[in-house]
Amino acid sequence: MAAIAMPDLRRPAHLITPAYEDNGLFRSPVRRITVGLVPQAHRNNRQDLVVRGFLPDGAVIEVVFAGRRNRHALGIEQRLRALLFHARAKTPGWRAEGVDTVQLPLRVEGVWRSRFTRDAWGCETRHHQLIAARWALFDDAGVAHLFGEAPVHLAAPRPVQIDGQ
């Protein structure tokens, strides 16, 4: 029996406005969070940048730079690669397990999203993702550089008036 392909119900890219995109990404209030990003990143099926990070309490999260903010995140990718290169060069006998010690501090404005993954036995595990709207990256002199955009939300729907009521 042939596998049935799921239809792609996404809008074409040219029809996605900033307000439409942000209405899907930022469904709850934006929070300010400090994160230490580590040089472990990948792209998801939408080509969003997903970077592993740590909260100040040690909790592991993923930070997602989605949609039009993706192009602003190229500097983060370059910084993480440079940090990893310098850590490997400075440390004789570098081991991949030490990647968690290489962190790029970032102050992020974003929203939380939970994702569930199912293992081979059917048990689900919750993972937390931080969807970044804006973020501050600090240079070597300690100066903050701001990237990203504040969320643009669609106007709340107005009640429909029928017969002048």
N, C-alpha and C positions, 0 to 999 in steps of 0.2 A: 504494500500500500504506500503510495507517495505521500510525503509530508506536505501538509498544508501550510503555506507561507502566510504569516500575519500581515495584514495590509498596513502600510505606512500611513497613518492618519495625521502626520505633521503637516503644518502649513508650509508652502514653499518659502524659501528664505527671503525672497523679495517682498512677501506679504507680512513679514513679522516686523512690527514697529517696536520701538523701545518700551512703550507702555504695555503692549501685549506680552513681550518677553518678561518684563519685570513682574507683571501680574501673576505669571506662572511660577516665577522663582521666589518671590518675596511675599509669602502669604501671611507672615507673622511680623511683629515689630522687629526692627533692626537693633542688634545689640553690638556693643564694643567689647572685643575679646583680644587678649594678648596670646599669641601662638608662637611656638618655636617650630619652624618648618625644617624638615630633614630632607636630604637629597634623594628622596624616593618619590618619583612622580610618574604619572602615566596619563594618557588621553583616553577618555571614554568614547562610546560610540557616536557621540555628538561632537567629538573633538574638543571637549572642555578639558582644561588642565586640572588634574586631581593630584594634590600633594599631601603626603603624610605629615602629620605634625603632632606636637604635644602641647597640652594645656599646662599652666603653671603647677597644677596639682599632679601632673604626671599622666593624666588620661590621654590615650591615643585617639586622634580624630583624623578626618580627612578634610582638607580645605579645597573647595571647588571654585574655580574661576570660570564661570559659564558665560555663554553667549558673547555679546559684544565686549565684555570685560576680558575676554580671553587674550586679545591682542595686547592689552595693558600688562598682562602677566608674563610676557616674554622676558622682561628684566629679572623676574624672580627665577625663572628657569636658568638663566645665565649665571646669576649670583650663586644658586645652589650648586651648579656644575663647578664654578670656580672654588667655592668652599670645599667641596669634596676633593678636587684636585690638590689644593694646598694641604688638606689634612693627610692625604695619601703621601704627598711628597715629604711632609715633616715627620711622619711616623714610620720608623723602620718596622717592617713586618706587619704592615697594615692588614687588618682583617675586616671583612664586610660586616661583622657583627658590631663594629664600632661606629657604624653610620648614624646611629641614634645620638651619638655625642656631638655630631656636627649639626648645629642648629642655626637657622637664620631667624632672628626675632622679627616679628611682624605684628602690628596692631591692626586688627581687622574689624570692619563694620559689616555685619552680615546676619543671616538667620540660620537657625538650626533645622536640620532635616534628619530624620531617622531612616536608616536602610536596614533591611533584614536579609541575611544570607542563610541558605540552608546547606548543611553539610551532607555527607554521604548517608548518614543515618536518619536524615529528616529533621534534625534539631535546628531550630532557627536561632541566630545570634544577631543582636541589634548592634549596629555601627552608627556612629554619629558623624554627620557631615556638616561643615560650616560653609554655607554658600556666601561667597564674598561679594559685597557690593563695592566697597571702597577699602583701601588699605594704605598704611604708611610703612615705607621701607626706609631704614636708616642707613646712611652711608658711613664710611670709616670715620668721618669727623663728628658723627652723632646727629647730623642734620636729617630731619624727616622729609621724605619725598612722598607726596600723595598720588595715588593712582586709583583708577576705577571711577564709577559714577554713582551718585545717590539714586536709589530706586525711583522710577517714574511709575505711578500707579494710575490705572484707569479710573475715571470718575465713577462714583457709586451709582448704580442704576436708579433712575427716577421712577416713582410710581406712575403707572399709566392712567391717564384720565379718560374716562368714557362718558360721553354725553354731558360734558361740562361739569362733572362732579369732582 
